[in-house]
């Protein structure tokens, strides 16, 4: 008896409403600036600018803030690309407007969900102007966790998509000298799989995990240094502790003929 081939349903690409995306991106930026002291990227960790084909950006999943940070980076560095990202299908049903921002729903921990992820992602990466953002750790993980265990979806994707650049992105949220935390970022070098099917998905998954770890390690070292020279400030939030305390500091600086600096970091005193 012959096996019957079951036709896979057509994949409907996520819709992107440019006006809604622009408004949401502006709101997200304002929201982040209220809650963080600064968004910084390593000077040595700027994203590659010479990639002409489709792009996968995969990052460690450090916080609830990750999607908003990625949206900010997409608008900052990848404005000529259309960005997409998978999201839990139940969350997408709950927050329906995400459907108009490039998100596509994926069932967690199911074979059907894995197949939907692969079909949709492969379809999107068929366009040279597409960027797919992934958090392959699958859930929130401490930035110090080693090894960086990634789910197999990213390895399976690599075996199906040659000539797609895979770029690691490390993210940390940490406190330095201000009451509000810093967002710290660094991109790694792109890897473009050639003859991808010659390697198993497990090999690719481990390869991407190791590449992400290397970027995380460098970011951790520079984070501990707290040297403003290492960083480019992409956005600046509020400085200072409180209105009352800052007023007292301002009065004291006037009495002693000193320049008042609201923040406490080295770069703000220069």
N, C-alpha and C positions, 0 to 999 in steps of 0.2 A: 504494500500500500504506500502510495506516494505521500510525502509530507506536503501539507498545504501551506503556502506562503501567506501569511496574514499581512495585509496592507497596513502600513503605518499611517495614521491620520496626518494630514497636512499641518505644518506648523505655521501658526499665525504670528507674524513678528510683532513684538511690542510696539505700541504707538507712542510717539513722542509729540506732545503739544508744545511747540516752541515758546509761546507766550506764557503758558503755565509754568514751564521749566524755568524761564527767565525770572518770573516773580518768585517762585519757590527758592531759586538759587540766591536771590537777593535777600529774602527773609532768612535763609539758613546762614548766610554770611553775617548778617546783623545779630542773629541769635548766638552764633559762636563767639563773636566779638564781645558780647555781654558776659560770657561765661569763661572765657580764656584770656590770659594775659597776652599771648601771641601765638601765631601759627608760624613755625620755623621749618625750613628745609636745609639740610646740609649742602654746603657749596659743592662738596664732592658727590652729592647724591641727587643732582638734578636729573629729570627724566631725559631719556635719549630723544634727540630732535630729528634724527635722520631715518626714522622708520617710515616707510612709504606704504606698507601693506597693513593688513588687519592686526589688531593688537589685543593681547590678554594681559591685564594687570592683576596680579594676585597679591594679597596682603595678609598679614597676621590679623586675627580678629580680636582686637584689644578691648573694644568698648562699643557701647550703643551709638557713640558718636561717629563711628567709621563711615557710614553712608554719607553723612553730611560733609565730612572731610573729603571723601572721594568726589562728591559733587563739586566742591570748591576747587579741587585739583583739576577736574575735568574742564571746568570753565576757565581755569588759569593757564593750563598747559596744552589742552587737547581740544581747543575751541573749534577746530576744523573737522573733528570727528563726532560721530553720534555715539554716545555712551549708553550701554545697557548693563543690567545686573540682575542675577537671579535673586529671588526672595521667597521665603516660605509661603506656600500657597494660601494657608490660612490667614497670614498677616496681610497678604495682598487682597483677600476678600474683605478684611476688616478695614483696611485703608485703601479704598478703591481708587483714589486719585493717583496713587503710585503707578497705576496702569498707564497713565498718560505721561510718565516721566522716564520711561524706558525700562521699567522693572517687569520681569516675567516670573510667574509663579511656578514653584517646583515643590512637589510633595517630598517631605523629609523621610528618610529611612525606608524607601520603597523602590522596587525595581522600576515601576512605572514612572516614578519621579526622576530616577536616574536617566531613563531613556528620554523623557521630556527635556531634561537639562541638556543632554547631548544633542538632540535634534535641533532644539532652539538655538543653542550656542553655535553649532556648526552652520546653521542657516545664517545667523547674524554675521559670522566671521567670513562669509562668502563675499562680503563687501569690503573693499580696501579702506573705506573711511569709517569702519566700525571699531569700537573699543569695548571689550567686555571686562567688567570688574568682578573679581571673585574673592571670596573669603573661604578658601578651601579647608580651613581648620574646622568649619562646620558649626562652631559655637565659640563663645567667649573663652579666651585663653590668656593666662598671665604672660606678659612679654618676656619673662625670664624662663619660661618652660622650654626645656630641651629634651629630646629633639623636637623640632617643629613638625608634628605629625599632621599630614594633610590627607584629606579624603581622596579616594581613588578617582573621583570624577575628573580632576584636572589631568591626571595621567591618561585616562581614556580619551579625553579631548585631544591631547597631544598626538596620540596614535592615529587620529582621524584628520588632523589639520596640519599639513605641512606648510612651511613658509608663513606661518603665523608667529609673530614675536611674542614671547612670554617674558614679562618684566616683573620682578619682585618689588614689593613696596613694604617697607617697615614703618610702623607707627608706634609712638609712645605718647602717653599722657603723664606728665610729671610736674611736680612743684619745684621751682627754683627759689627765687627771692621774693616773689609776690604772692598775695593771698590766692590769686587765681592761677590755675595750672597752665603749663605750656603744652602745645601740640607740636611734637617733633616728628619729622618725616625724612625719609631717604629712599630713593629708588636705586635698584641694582642694575646690572648690565642685562641687556636683552639676550634671550636664547631663542634661536630660530631652528626648530627641529627639521632636520634633513633625513629623508628615508626613515620617517618616524615609526613606520610599522615594523621596522627591524628590531625595535626595542619594545619590551612589554610595558603595559601601563604602570606596573609596580616600579619598574626602573625609572620611568619618567616622573612618577610621583615622588620618589626618593630624591631624584635630581633636583626637582623644584624645591623640595623641602630644604635641602642643603644650601641652595642658592639663597633662599629666604633667610636662613640662619645667619649666613655671612653678613647680609645687610643689617640684620638685627644686632649682631655683635658690634659692628662698627658704630651703629647708632647709639648703642648703650655706652660705649666708650666716650663718644663725644658728648652725650648727655651728662655723664658724670663730670666732664671737664667744665661745663658751664661757661665756655669761652665764646662771647659774642662774635668773635672773628670767624668761627667755624660755620656760621649760619647766615642765611638770607631770611629776613622777616617778610613773610607773604601777607600777613595781616596783623594788626595791632589792636588789642582790646584795651580795657581800662587798667590803670595802675593805681597804686595807693591802697590804704587800708580802710579808712572811713573818713567822712567829711569832717568830723570833729578833730580827729587825729591829724589830718592833713592841714586843717586850719591852724592848729597849734604849731606844726612844723613850718608853715608859711610865715607866721608871726615871728617865730624864732629866727628864721633866715633873714627877715627884714631887720630885726634888732641888731644882728651881728654882721649885716651887710653881705650876706651870702646869697648865692643864686638858689632859688627853690626848685627842687626836682621832685616831682610827685612820686615817681617810682623809686625802687631800691636797687635796681640792677645796675651793673657797671655801664652798659651801653647807654642808659638813660642819664647818666651823670657826665657823659662826655660832651 
